[in-house]
Amino acid sequence: MDIPGGIVLAGGGKMGGALLSGWLDSGVPPGDVYVVEPEPDIAKRLAALGVNVGADTSGLPDKAAIVIFAVKPQMMDAVVPHYRSLAGADTVFLSIAAGCTIKQFESHLGAHPVVRSMPNTPAAIGLGMTVACANGHVSEAQKAQCQMLLEAVGEVAWVADEGQMDPVTAVSGSGPAYVFLLIESLAAAGVEAGLAPDLAMRLARATVRGAGELASRAQDAPSQLRVNVTSPGGTTAAALDVLMAEDGLGSLMRRAVAAATRRSKELAG
Ligand SMILES: NC(=O)c1ccc[n+]([C@@H]2O[C@H](COP(=O)([O-])OP(=O)(O)OC[C@H]3O[C@@H](n4cnc5c(N)ncnc54)[C@H](OP(=O)(O)O)[C@@H]3O)[C@@H](O)[C@H]2O)c1
């Protein structure tokens, strides 16, 4: 992967660090990447990868092709103005911060290309799901560059309407936590049904992993995969009668996603 003009990464923490590892694994030359990371231990670890690392923006080149903001959302208003001077004719600013709006970036950067994106935690193992939304200044070539950088940690989808980022946050952004809860609940229920805790947790983890992988590889829709393992009058059918009841998982998930969507809107102001 080649990004002529260089990449600046503001924030080399968990998500920034995961992206950086993905880029280097995909062949981005380390010398083309400039990371701003004030935390000395993290900075040292990143410098060992061969990328340029500084505690502040003083050592950055005059211009960059892509500037990625990977600091905590509450830091964003203080951080973004320092990067405005990097904007050349072809610079795109890419944010991975939850809840920070395109308008917020435009208020600091002016009329420049901005992409707002929302990754999720499986990005740390290259299995993330990132959804991105571009403002009107982003060219197709810049979208392709952002897509390439985000794909280094998993799948990428685009939405045209920024309003979609709230339900996106509620489904894929917060979604891993729902799946972790599913594992916890399945294991706890197994213990209640008589299994040893270690075994119950192992079964729950492996089942969610295997079912997730099967659902992602199979040609059939998840609903068909469910039907395929449900014999009439069998054990799965007995459990699904409970889970698919009117007040079952469908209703709970609708309420959970609606609550997260509402909260995402509130946080974005
Ligand atoms: N982790 C996730 O799963 C996840 C998922 C989706 C989206 N995101 C988004 O990713 C962003 C980063 O989250 P994270 O979990 O990676 O946080 P993190 O691990 O705390 O990383 C943020 C890094 O930025 C550094 N930093 C602070 N001030 C800075 C500055 N002025 N310039 C450059 N770097 C600075 C921090 O250093 P200090 O520790 O010294 O402050 C820290 O190392 C957030 O906006 C979050 O919404 C994260």
PDBQT file of the ligand as one rigid body, heavy atoms in Angstrom, charges set to zero:
ROOT
HETATM    1  N1  LIG A 301     -10.675   1.589  21.307  1.00  0.00    +0.000 N 
HETATM    2  C1  LIG A 301     -11.734   1.324  20.558  1.00  0.00    +0.000 C 
HETATM    3  O1  LIG A 301     -12.212   0.220  20.497  1.00  0.00    +0.000 OA
HETATM    4  C2  LIG A 301     -12.390   2.368  19.698  1.00  0.00    +0.000 A 
HETATM    5  C3  LIG A 301     -13.484   2.011  18.887  1.00  0.00    +0.000 A 
HETATM    6  C4  LIG A 301     -14.061   2.979  18.058  1.00  0.00    +0.000 A 
HETATM    7  C5  LIG A 301     -13.555   4.261  18.043  1.00  0.00    +0.000 A 
HETATM    8  N2  LIG A 301     -12.502   4.578  18.850  1.00  0.00    +0.000 N 
HETATM    9  C6  LIG A 301     -12.049   5.943  18.844  1.00  0.00    +0.000 C 
HETATM   10  O2  LIG A 301     -10.651   5.994  18.723  1.00  0.00    +0.000 OA
HETATM   11  C7  LIG A 301     -10.182   7.143  19.405  1.00  0.00    +0.000 C 
HETATM   12  C8  LIG A 301      -9.003   6.740  20.240  1.00  0.00    +0.000 C 
HETATM   13  O3  LIG A 301      -9.442   5.785  21.214  1.00  0.00    +0.000 OA
HETATM   14  P1  LIG A 301      -8.423   4.773  21.863  1.00  0.00    +0.000 P 
HETATM   15  O4  LIG A 301      -9.206   3.722  22.543  1.00  0.00    +0.000 OA
HETATM   16  O5  LIG A 301      -7.401   4.401  20.856  1.00  0.00    +0.000 OA
HETATM   17  O6  LIG A 301      -7.802   5.762  22.971  1.00  0.00    +0.000 OA
HETATM   18  P2  LIG A 301      -6.372   5.746  23.620  1.00  0.00    +0.000 P 
HETATM   19  O7  LIG A 301      -5.829   4.362  23.660  1.00  0.00    +0.000 OA
HETATM   20  O8  LIG A 301      -6.462   6.549  24.872  1.00  0.00    +0.000 OA
HETATM   21  O9  LIG A 301      -5.514   6.524  22.531  1.00  0.00    +0.000 OA
HETATM   22  C9  LIG A 301      -5.476   7.923  22.403  1.00  0.00    +0.000 C 
HETATM   23  C10 LIG A 301      -4.005   8.314  22.357  1.00  0.00    +0.000 C 
HETATM   24  O10 LIG A 301      -3.876   9.671  21.963  1.00  0.00    +0.000 OA
HETATM   25  C11 LIG A 301      -2.882  10.260  22.770  1.00  0.00    +0.000 C 
HETATM   26  N3  LIG A 301      -2.984  11.723  22.835  1.00  0.00    +0.000 N 
HETATM   27  C12 LIG A 301      -3.480  12.516  23.803  1.00  0.00    +0.000 A 
HETATM   28  N4  LIG A 301      -3.359  13.826  23.472  1.00  0.00    +0.000 NA
HETATM   29  C13 LIG A 301      -2.781  13.861  22.259  1.00  0.00    +0.000 A 
HETATM   30  C14 LIG A 301      -2.360  14.915  21.401  1.00  0.00    +0.000 A 
HETATM   31  N5  LIG A 301      -2.517  16.196  21.730  1.00  0.00    +0.000 N 
HETATM   32  N6  LIG A 301      -1.807  14.602  20.212  1.00  0.00    +0.000 NA
HETATM   33  C15 LIG A 301      -1.630  13.312  19.868  1.00  0.00    +0.000 A 
HETATM   34  N7  LIG A 301      -1.977  12.270  20.666  1.00  0.00    +0.000 NA
HETATM   35  C16 LIG A 301      -2.542  12.531  21.845  1.00  0.00    +0.000 A 
HETATM   36  C17 LIG A 301      -3.103   9.626  24.108  1.00  0.00    +0.000 C 
HETATM   37  O11 LIG A 301      -1.972   9.819  24.936  1.00  0.00    +0.000 OA
HETATM   38  P3  LIG A 301      -2.202  10.035  26.534  1.00  0.00    +0.000 P 
HETATM   39  O12 LIG A 301      -2.554   8.684  27.052  1.00  0.00    +0.000 OA
HETATM   40  O13 LIG A 301      -0.884  10.562  26.994  1.00  0.00    +0.000 OA
HETATM   41  O14 LIG A 301      -3.331  11.017  26.700  1.00  0.00    +0.000 OA
HETATM   42  C18 LIG A 301      -3.341   8.175  23.730  1.00  0.00    +0.000 C 
HETATM   43  O15 LIG A 301      -2.143   7.458  23.612  1.00  0.00    +0.000 OA
HETATM   44  C19 LIG A 301     -11.325   7.699  20.232  1.00  0.00    +0.000 C 
HETATM   45  O16 LIG A 301     -11.787   8.882  19.634  1.00  0.00    +0.000 OA
HETATM   46  C20 LIG A 301     -12.365   6.631  20.165  1.00  0.00    +0.000 C 
HETATM   47  O17 LIG A 301     -13.664   7.180  20.111  1.00  0.00    +0.000 OA
HETATM   48  C21 LIG A 301     -11.902   3.666  19.679  1.00  0.00    +0.000 A 
ENDROOT
TORSDOF 0
